[in-house]
């Protein structure tokens, strides 16, 4: 290791966080390379660097791009392995050789020549003219760089690179860490990003790090200068400021402290102010210039509040798991990342978490310019052990060196859901914080150990799904508890000493969008999507695919809204990380997004609608339930969550209650008041609900007039004096009574106790994550119905699940009627998951015996007196059965009692 010579000086110049690059003489090596696969790993022993390869491959690129490797022969299927993730069309894991002839110009004589391979999986070795370069590289997060000065002189040479994408360390449990996986990013072999030679003078700037201190009013600007020659005098200059020093052979570290002069603009999501300067080192023989882009910003926490530049911040985030299905690897240029970040911003987000991987330089540069807050992680979803610790510690150093200056690099986690040597992890965090305090650090993004329940001392923030005091996300809560809109997670975060970020919030599965299939024109085949399509077609359900998508998607949107609002309402939660705004194609095809894997809308909802509850300013309503009776008093609390860059001195806030077609039932203005940064509480308001004779859904809205900030919620109001007049309808819970009545030609509403039925458990929430990854769950994905059907003429509903269905579906059974689907007509369908694609229902009609039947597993008869929504649905169904519209077209040919055994 070269000795590092350190110097300390000072001069005046306004500097701050910086993202650096410099441009000495460069030779791009992009283009055609000779190529050979080495599946038997004999290339080194057989001295392949001395041989000529006959195949060719373009770089940057991968073997998948070029069509090398084992061709896929699997057919589309909803079975494993096809359903686990997208399928590589050409798969290769092992050594591969890349060789190219280069001509070094005379002008490079005496220069220091470096080979750069911007991103590789996993290890590389280099030969020049058949001679091995001693060092090897193995980073998953940083460029592989080789000093070829001793090997290259003016004239023609052959550079040969061996890339080995086999696993080198245990970092990826189940092959799922996104730095090394086939679930999202694939385990590609190749070289992506820049592939180039760089010629530098003997004295050159290797890197620059900038450490601003706004409290002291200064910036420490650290310049690392490589002197490959003899000791020499040099001048380091930034703008008009300079320092003269004696450079010793080897690496020299120059620390320059710069007092800030004049005013400067801070960096954040609203004003991503960037500054530019040139750092120059000059000797009597040479000069090297390093352009610097930098910004001022300061992260800290005040107890459990997260602060940026002294102002409160709420992180509205989603995960980015290296999901780029056309290539299987991340974009290495700005355009690809601009699409990602612009889409995230359009949907109200300010934050992305890079789960168990680190993005390339282009991502940080775009995020800097847009004010996006990024969380980077070590390539680790595994135990931290003595076997992988050295590699991971070096990767942490690589990340700080390569990307540490970027203002968008705001948070650093050691990996996902870690276990193993926690003492070692704590020490790693402590060491990194001591080395570089420009961001906030945490030991792990959640853990299933005790360290996932409460923060350890070295963590600046804490990521979890539950604390030792309770849950902080709603997946189980929303299914177990009746809907309330005045609840938060305050009890779970009481005493939390650092900001808490909710871990992987959501994971609400959405039915596959089969229209996506045609989009997969790259290296990955959607055999999972095609398998679903083929299964639906075989079962005669293909025409239902879009309906399944919309019904399940609308339920997911409903739940994401409540998830986000509960987080915002909780004093002590500083943000959330969704899993996910867009689809995750791996781990059993976890299609949990409102957007697809290409960051495109599925048409479930629009970004403008999503921003009502996910944006810098969000009106929040507090009320106790979703279902009411006419004349009941509705008490509404309200707050304004303001995490924007604005405050208002006298902002009027308006509330209203209106029918879905826009008729205003009640409207009120809150007293004008100041809206500060953070949470702002408004006066409570009470509304007496109208004395309706017909059931009505109403929409509660709170808005800031003259701004784009408004939010709304649905409630359902039912008549309180409703009487179910059965007429000639037989209402029964008894199979024997129903059979007798049907044989007598009666119209029968059969509603047996759902506990007596064998079907699936009634669930309000959809599949968690993936029915393949987590198969032991009820597995349904919400309701689908024709809300214009006369059976619902007196029960206003959308065509999908909403909150008024919670009690109804929770007290029900879902029946599989695959064997009977020609013998009945569902009035309510339950969307099945794509791994099964069964015909499911909890309410259907048919002809049976000599009569007509509605069979209902929703617990209406027993609950009608206690739950107005149950009574209202019962009333609507009975009125339908009494009408001429009740004309079932199918006929049940099996004994009625067989319905008990449907699974």
Buried (B, 14 or more C-beta within 10 A) or exposed (E): EEEEBEBEBBBBBBBBBBBBEBEBBBBEBBEEBBBBBBEEEEBBEEEBBEBEBEEEBBBBBBBBBBEBBEEBEEEBBBBEEBBBBBBBBBBBBBBBBBBBEBEBEEEBEBBBBBBBBBBBBBBBBBBBBEBBBEEBBBBBBBBBBBBBBEBBEBEEBBBBBBBBBBBBBBBBBEBBBBBBBBBBBBBBBBBBBBBBBBBBBBBBBBBBBBBBBBEEEBBBBBBBBBBBBEEBEBBBBBBEBBBEBEBBBBBBBBBBBBEBEEEBEBBBBEEBBBBEBEBBBBBEEBBBBBBBBBBBBBBEBEEBBBBBBEBBBBBBBBBBBBBBBBBBBBBBBBEBBBBBBBBBBBBBBBBBBBBBBBBBBBBBBBBBBBBBBBBBBBBBBBBBBEEBBEBBBBBBBBBBBBBBBBBBBBBBBBBBBBBBBBEBBBBBBBBBBEEBBBBBBBBBBBBEEEBBBBBBEBBBBBBBBBBEBEBBBBBEBBBEEBBBBEBBBBEBBEEBEBBBBBBBBBBBBBBBBBBBBEBBEBBBBBBBBBBBBBBBEEBEBBEBBBBBBBBBBBBBBBBBBBBBBBBBBBBBBBBBBBBBBBBBBBBBBBBBBBBBBBBBBBEBBEBEBBBBBBBBBBBBBBBBBBBBBBBBEBEBBBBBBBBBEEEBEEBBBBBBBBBEEEEEBBEBEBEEBEBEBBBBEBEEBEBEBBEBEEBBBBBBBBBBEEEEBBBBBBBBBBBBEBEBEEEEBBBBBBBEBBBBBBEEEBBBBBBBBBEEBEBBBBBBBBBBBBBBBBEEBBBBBBBBBBEEEBBBBBBBBBBBBBBBBBBBBBBBBBBBBBEBBEBBBBBBBBBBBBBBBBBBBBBBBBBBBEBBBBBBBBBBBBBBEEBBBBBBBBBBBBBBBBEEEBEBEBEBEEEBEEBBEBE
